[in-house]
Amino acid sequence: MKNYKYDAIVIGSGPNGLAAGICLTRAGLSVLIVEANATIGGGARSAELTLPGFVHDPYSAIHPLAICSPFMSALPLEKYGLEFIQPPASLAHPFDDGTAVVLKESIRETIETVGGADGENYRKLIAPLAERWDALAPEILAPLHFPRNPFLFGKFALKALRSARGFAESHFEGSRARAAFAGLAAHSMIPLDRAGSAGYGLVLAITAHRAAGWGFPRGGAQKIADALAAHFQSLGGEIQINTRVENVDELPPAKAILFDLTPRQILQIAGHQLPAGYKSRLEKFRYGAGAFKLDWALREPIPWRATGCDLAGTVHLGGTLDEIADSESKAWRGEISKTPFVLVAQQSLFDDTRAPAGKHTGWAYCHVPHGSTVDMTQIIENQIERFAPGFRNCILERSVLSPLDLQRRNQNNIGGDINGGAGILSQIYTRPVVSLNPYKIPAKGLYICSSSTPPGGGVHGMCGFHAAEAVLRDEFGRKF
Ligand SMILES: Cc1cc2nc3c(=O)[nH]c(=O)nc-3n(C[C@H](O)[C@H](O)[C@H](O)COP(=O)(O)OP(=O)(O)OC[C@H]3O[C@@H](n4cnc5c(N)ncnc54)[C@H](O)[C@@H]3O)c2cc1C
């Protein structure tokens, strides 16, 4: 009988690594998490990137999926200092005419900003799904399985499988609702004429109408990682930082090893243990477009032209469906858009811990070709000026992170891909390979628990949760 130092080791302390660690320690196992960086959290971290006293989120900022995650929402994370702030509106999508569609928890108030027949069309589409989110979430945020609520899931899937463009054009008559839906679907980082892109738009629209909606942690995204880590450690888990794993054989003996990493790193670290067929399938895994990220220290709030933008934690800039679709297609094809879809977050408007009194932070990124080296700073700031004239005068300092900077800071962000692989239909529920148990690597004791597994990118911990479920079942004969 082999002598193991740990029951399980998790490589990487992103939200999914921490989630897996929590599930395994909760089951009574001894678990070590090793992290390459000096700070834990992967895509859920905060730092003073610009000036003293300004707390920025270099990566994730807005956390509807953490709030709505069946796994994370059930954890006692408030006990470890996690408090979500919900701004009066989840999202604003401004237009050149100085108006905006504003998504609030109340669908009635939201559709007043959509206008015309589309307000009612929006209500009919989204309200029934939002009301059933608690039943829908475990079906959507999971690997392929026979749904417990086949009728409800089928109703969602028939819509979700469509392209965002096809969905928006067939359900909405006017440009406002079509544009707002395009912005939601553009989080997919895939072209909006691809099948499955509507699903991203639907999930984000639904979560905007739930209590807490598109909230974010008081004090910064790091608070999520810190609360998960504190909970994990309270259960007996250990975390070792500053430890980059280069070869899986160098780890202490453990019955299970879970990679909170993407396929390319797994090939580097554990390739010698993998069967040739699986290796070649991992080599074919497709990474997506990159992100170009900016953070600003601001002397005052962003001076939005449209009413309602000052109520929202997130603002989507890109104008019409055609413009957004064009910019997303360009990023996918390897071209630069001069008017990209820009996602802006303005947490300091609602969280006074983010900046010195009277000052503010700004967070934004746009999608660019995988591995792009083009500086998008001016292009992003031009898009903000378009909807908020005078924005540049508010800037005290900025931090710039190119796709390759993102990868240098976290090796999972390959070529600036922030979702652990492209979210195309063939890689949503079948990532990293087609398998009924996508978390199991066909080598003794090896598993993958990162966003390169279902249900994919975002801070929700569901990949880690399902991977831990597989480990407990396959290695320890336990039912979850
Ligand atoms: C710019 C940006 C904006 C985003 N915005 C949002 C948002 O607003 N909302 C949202 O929900 N999601 C957002 N995301 C996505 C979200 O952050 C990720 O989907 C999520 O963090 C994935 O979690 P993970 O645990 O799978 O991996 P990660 O969070 O990437 O964590 C992986 C960890 O593994 C470590 N690691 C890598 N290689 C090694 C190694 N060899 N040895 C040891 N450790 C290693 C890394 O340092 C990292 O800590 C954003 C991401 C980025 C980059």
The ligand as an ORCA input file, in Angstrom:
! r2SCAN-3c Opt
* xyz 0 1
  C      -9.132     40.435    -17.334
  C     -10.122     39.420    -16.814
  C     -11.429     39.821    -16.534
  C     -12.357     38.880    -16.053
  N     -13.602     39.318    -15.673
  C     -14.443     38.450    -15.055
  C     -15.604     38.931    -14.393
  O     -15.840     40.143    -14.307
  N     -16.434     38.021    -13.805
  C     -16.155     36.673    -13.803
  O     -16.943     35.878    -13.253
  N     -15.026     36.197    -14.394
  C     -14.162     37.049    -14.995
  N     -12.967     36.605    -15.502
  C     -12.739     35.146    -15.632
  C     -12.375     34.472    -14.318
  O     -11.412     35.214    -13.628
  C     -11.851     33.064    -14.616
  O     -12.760     32.368    -15.432
  C     -11.641     32.285    -13.325
  O     -10.716     32.936    -12.490
  C     -11.145     30.882    -13.640
  O     -10.839     30.237    -12.436
  P      -9.845     28.998    -12.390
  O      -9.752     28.583    -10.982
  O     -10.282     27.992    -13.393
  O      -8.432     29.540    -12.915
  P      -7.584     30.821    -12.520
  O      -8.403     31.786    -11.799
  O      -6.920     31.261    -13.773
  O      -6.489     30.266    -11.498
  C      -5.426     29.438    -11.881
  C      -4.323     29.550    -10.834
  O      -3.306     28.593    -11.125
  C      -2.030     29.185    -10.902
  N      -1.043     28.473    -11.710
  C      -0.907     28.495    -13.059
  N       0.099     27.691    -13.432
  C       0.600     27.150    -12.279
  C       1.665     26.228    -12.012
  N       2.394     25.687    -12.985
  N       1.928     25.890    -10.719
  C       1.173     26.414     -9.705
  N       0.165     27.285     -9.928
  C      -0.114     27.648    -11.185
  C      -2.237     30.614    -11.355
  O      -1.241     31.484    -10.842
  C      -3.637     30.908    -10.828
  O      -3.585     31.409     -9.509
  C     -11.989     37.514    -15.924
  C     -10.668     37.122    -16.176
  C      -9.725     38.071    -16.588
  C      -8.288     37.647    -16.795
*
